[in-house]
Amino acid sequence: MLITMISRKGGRRTRLARTDSYVTVLVSLVVPLIACAVAWSHEAKAPYQEAVRAYSQHRDAEALEALKQALSIYPNYAEAHFLGGLIHTRQGRATEAIAAFQKAVSIYPHFAEARYHLATLLLQQGKTKAAMAELLKAVESFPNYSEAQMLLAGIYEQQKEGDKALAMYRRVVDLRPHQATAWLRIGVLQEQAQHWIEAAQAYRQVLALEPQRVEALVGLGYVLGRRGAVDEAIAADEQALALQPSLVEVRQHLAYLYQQAGRLSDAEAAYRQVVEQQPGQADAWFNLGLLAERRRDPAGARQAYEAAVRARPDFWEAHFALGVLAKAENQIDAAVRAFQAALKHRPNHPESWFNLGVLAVQQQRYHEAVQAFEAAIRARPEFAQAYYNLAMCYEFYLHDTPKALGHYRQYVALGGNDERVRQLLQATKQE
């Protein structure tokens, strides 16, 4: 029969980029299995059988000549037209192949294999709608035609009709429980629907059939990680990388899992492998920065965050982290630049505005500080500490007590518990 293969790219999330690819069909030797509904002509049968023998031996020119003889005797010989379509397909003559398959199904409308081959050629020409029509007719004529169902499921998947694709793949595995690729696609679709348990079950079915199927190991590692089964997810990712070490996104996902498991040295080693393979992996650099901060290495953290923003200039989290490091080392100008860079790419980030306000106070730029604290509050109306700092600016530097009291009230209403502020507000009430 036919071999149908559907490939899948890696992704994420972190993971193999899972932009799923189209359907590739490899046509192998097919001897027609479905008899025509009309009686064969005895004279046409002999040259037809000679054509079959020649085709099986890759003597295409002789096969076509024998078919020409058979069809001159019996023009409505559906299987002869079908064999001609196979020969033309192998020779790369799509137009002639399509015409031959169309002739076969016009003679015998229930010729499912001819419709299947016709559909594959139509797909190659981008005629998806026409191909689907042929496949649906093939399945209607032969409900157990798993290859046609597999191809149809792939089309549904490409068209983002996940429910239809899933139903069709399930029909395939009902007919052929050992069809690993169908199980893989079921896993992918269940994963996309965030049905983690069902996805894991499907991936395990694949691995029971093909223990070294990398796509299934990658998918299993991802869904197990989402389910919180960190140790099992680590095992799946490690096995995938042992089989295919070049999977950068899988290694990054593994590093993240190591972090979750508290295996920080393993996480750092994995992230370093990621940036060695792909120096532009901004997320890996950022996580290396976090790990360096955790082990109290601000210089290493700064280098990692700087590499992250070089790889991705709009990486606002890395800009913010650089600002925090610079602020801690009292490098005010560098901190201001970093927080401003973060706000360029994330204008409503309250912590960046808040820190700019604190730095403005240190520089005695009190009106700028007020503007920054007000921006922080607009970004996060429940930001109690921003109200507190804003009130402090008005009370001690701008000497505007009414405004200070108003902001202190907001601070207390949001749960602030500074005792001096509470006493000040109480005294104001008594007055």
Secondary structure, DSSP 8 states (H G I E B T S, - for coil): --EEEEEE---SSSSS---EEEEEEE-------S--SS---HHHHHHHHHHHHHHHTT-HHHHHHHHHHHHHH-TT-HHHHHHHHHHHHHTT-HHHHHHHHHHHHHH-TT-HHHHHHHHHHHHHTT-HHHHHHHHHHHHHH-TT-HHHHHHHHHHHHHTT-HHHHHHHHHHHHHH-TT-HHHHHHHHHHHHHTT-HHHHHHHHHHHHHH-TT-HHHHHHHHHHHHHHT-HHHHHHHHHHHHHH-TT-HHHHHHHHHHHHHTT-HHHHHHHHHHHHHH-TT-HHHHHHHHHHHHHTT-HHHHHHHHHHHHHH-TT-HHHHHHHHHHHHHTT-HHHHHHHHHHHHHH-TT-HHHHHHHHHHHHHTT-HHHHHHHHHHHHHH-TT-HHHHHHHHHIIIIIS--HHHHHHHHHHHHHTT---HHHHHHHHHHHH-
